[in-house]
Amino acid sequence: MKFDSPLFDKIRVKRTREEPKPRATRACEWPSCGKPGTHRAPKGRGREGEYWRYCLDHVREYNANYNYFAGLSDDDVISYQKDAITGHRPTWRMGMNAGPRAGTSGPRQAAGAGEGFTWHDPFGFFEGAALPGSERPVEANGRPIRNAERKAFETLGLEIDASAAEIKAKFKEQVKRHHPDSHGGDRSFEDRLRAVIQAYNYLKSAGFC
């Protein structure tokens, strides 16, 4: 090996990592104990975030007898556990803070949205527009119409207020019109015929005819 080689100029010696200095440890706060307080122990209810500093032996003794609910009645413990479900944050029943305010920038009562529901439009962007929930469901013969029922009426070519007799008559007319026998055996109308039959059966099961 040549010690005067130019390669030695490029060798870098890794610096030795210095050992971290030990942090000062507080003494155990247990009476008449001088050992290092290496472990934390909570101080208890009402002093959350505060801890005692104990050695290992005394923190074990402390934890063995620790009771967060000491001094509380059974009802208070149940109430605390119930509030813990929501993180001890306040809760309100639906609609408790309802009520429209004066002015266009405040919340407005949405018609048909249920008692206590308010629509907030602080900048008035939707002034004059229909509020969510303001569209009442369309009714036929005193009963609300669902989307599937509306589609069935449209398939038969009927209005939603059609009577039972009109539904039956329209069904017979549509079946006769789209039946393959009416088209010389042409089966291209079978899909339409199947849709008409399904729509009629749906309305029949829903009690419209």
Sequence and secondary structure as in RCSB ss.txt:
>XXXX:A:sequence
MKFDSPLFDKIRVKRTREEPKPRATRACEWPSCGKPGTHRAPKGRGREGEYWRYCLDHVREYNANYNYFAGLSDD
DVISYQKDAITGHRPTWRMGMNAGPRAGTSGPRQAAGAGEGFTWHDPFGFFEGAALPGSERPVEANGRPIRNAER
KAFETLGLEIDASAAEIKAKFKEQVKRHHPDSHGGDRSFEDRLRAVIQAYNYLKSAGFC
>XXXX:A:secstr
  TT GGGGG                B  STT  SB  EEEE  TT TT EEEE HHHHHHHHHT  TTTT  HH
HHHHHHHHHTTTT     TTTT    SSTTS EE TTS TT EE  TT TTTTS  TT S   EETTEE  HHHH
HHHHHHT  TT  HHHHHHHHHHHHHHHSGGGGTT GGGHHHHHHHHHHHHHHHHTT  
